[in-house]
Amino acid sequence: MRRTGGQARGRTARNPYTSVGLERVLGQDAAGLTRLFGQPDADVREGSARKLQFQSGICVLDAYLYPKGSDAPRVTYLDARELDGSTIDRASCVAALTRREGGSRRRLQRFRSSEG
């Protein structure tokens, strides 16, 4: 079997950086992330770039925001890790963060319970 680029022909390489499950985060601005996850645990600015960090009892998510032209910075890249530093799927971390206190699901639950 002929090999190309280190992969056997006909096989696809596993991409650990797939964006599946990240649709509601990629492209968000800082306000959108705050609505989704609550207040960030860290907010680091370097030039026009910004990193917002969110932490749950399960993982840490770093969201990197960069401006495009004169537009406000938006999430272009995400990095996730477990609390001990080991790797975790980014979509799983996003799901865990939406369930933390201050995340959108928690606020929605409180809103619904106050209606009744």
C-alpha positions as CSV (number, residue, x, y, z in Angstrom):
1,M,0.0,0.0,0.0
2,R,1.4,3.4,-1.0
3,R,1.9,5.8,1.9
4,T,1.3,9.6,1.5
5,G,2.1,12.0,4.2
6,G,2.6,9.3,6.8
7,Q,-0.9,8.0,6.4
8,A,-2.0,4.8,4.5
9,R,-3.8,5.7,1.3
10,G,-7.6,5.6,1.8
11,R,-7.4,6.4,5.5
12,T,-8.2,9.7,7.0
13,A,-6.0,11.2,9.7
14,R,-7.8,11.7,13.0
15,N,-8.0,15.5,13.6
16,P,-7.9,16.3,17.3
17,Y,-8.8,19.9,16.6
18,T,-12.2,19.3,14.9
19,S,-14.7,22.1,15.4
20,V,-17.7,19.7,15.8
21,G,-19.6,20.7,19.0
22,L,-17.9,24.1,19.1
23,E,-20.3,26.0,16.8
24,R,-21.8,28.1,19.6
25,V,-18.4,29.2,20.8
26,L,-16.3,29.8,17.7
27,G,-16.9,33.3,16.3
28,Q,-18.4,34.6,19.6
29,D,-17.2,37.9,21.0
30,A,-16.3,38.4,24.7
31,A,-19.9,39.4,25.6
32,G,-21.3,36.2,23.9
33,L,-18.8,34.0,25.9
34,T,-19.9,35.8,29.1
35,R,-23.5,35.1,28.3
36,L,-22.8,31.4,27.6
37,F,-20.3,30.7,30.5
38,G,-20.7,33.5,33.0
39,Q,-17.8,35.7,34.1
40,P,-14.3,34.5,32.9
41,D,-11.9,33.3,35.6
42,A,-9.1,35.1,33.8
43,D,-9.0,37.8,31.2
44,V,-5.6,38.4,29.5
45,R,-4.9,41.1,26.9
46,E,-1.9,41.3,24.7
47,G,-2.0,43.9,22.0
48,S,-5.3,43.5,20.1
49,A,-5.6,39.8,21.1
50,R,-7.4,38.6,24.2
51,K,-7.6,35.3,26.1
52,L,-10.6,34.5,28.3
53,Q,-10.3,31.5,30.6
54,F,-13.2,29.6,32.0
55,Q,-13.0,26.9,34.6
56,S,-15.5,24.3,35.9
57,G,-15.0,21.4,38.3
58,I,-14.0,19.3,35.3
59,C,-11.9,21.4,32.9
60,V,-10.3,24.7,31.9
61,L,-11.1,26.3,28.6
62,D,-9.0,29.0,27.0
63,A,-10.8,31.0,24.3
64,Y,-8.5,33.1,22.1
65,L,-10.1,36.2,20.5
66,Y,-8.5,38.1,17.6
67,P,-9.9,41.1,15.7
68,K,-10.4,40.9,12.0
69,G,-10.0,44.3,10.4
70,S,-11.8,46.8,12.5
71,D,-14.3,44.3,13.9
72,A,-14.4,43.4,17.6
73,P,-12.2,40.4,18.6
74,R,-13.9,37.1,18.2
75,V,-13.0,33.5,19.2
76,T,-10.8,31.9,16.6
77,Y,-9.2,29.2,18.6
78,L,-10.0,27.2,21.8
79,D,-7.8,25.1,24.0
80,A,-9.1,22.8,26.7
81,R,-7.5,20.7,29.5
82,E,-8.5,18.8,32.6
83,L,-7.7,20.4,35.9
84,D,-4.6,18.3,36.2
85,G,-3.4,19.5,32.8
86,S,-4.2,16.4,30.8
87,T,-6.1,16.7,27.5
88,I,-9.8,16.8,27.2
89,D,-12.1,17.1,24.2
90,R,-12.9,20.8,23.7
91,A,-16.6,20.1,23.0
92,S,-16.9,18.2,26.2
93,C,-15.3,21.0,28.1
94,V,-17.7,23.5,26.5
95,A,-20.6,21.3,27.6
96,A,-19.3,21.1,31.1
97,L,-18.9,24.9,31.3
98,T,-22.4,25.6,30.2
99,R,-23.5,23.6,33.2
100,R,-21.4,25.5,35.8
101,E,-22.8,28.2,38.0
102,G,-23.1,31.4,36.0
103,G,-23.4,29.5,32.7
104,S,-26.4,30.0,30.3
105,R,-28.2,26.8,31.3
106,R,-28.0,27.7,35.0
107,R,-29.4,31.2,34.4
108,L,-32.1,29.8,32.2
109,Q,-33.2,27.3,34.9
110,R,-33.3,30.1,37.5
111,F,-35.3,32.3,35.2
112,R,-37.8,29.5,34.5
113,S,-38.2,28.7,38.2
114,S,-38.8,32.4,39.0
115,E,-41.6,32.6,36.4
116,G,-43.8,30.0,38.1
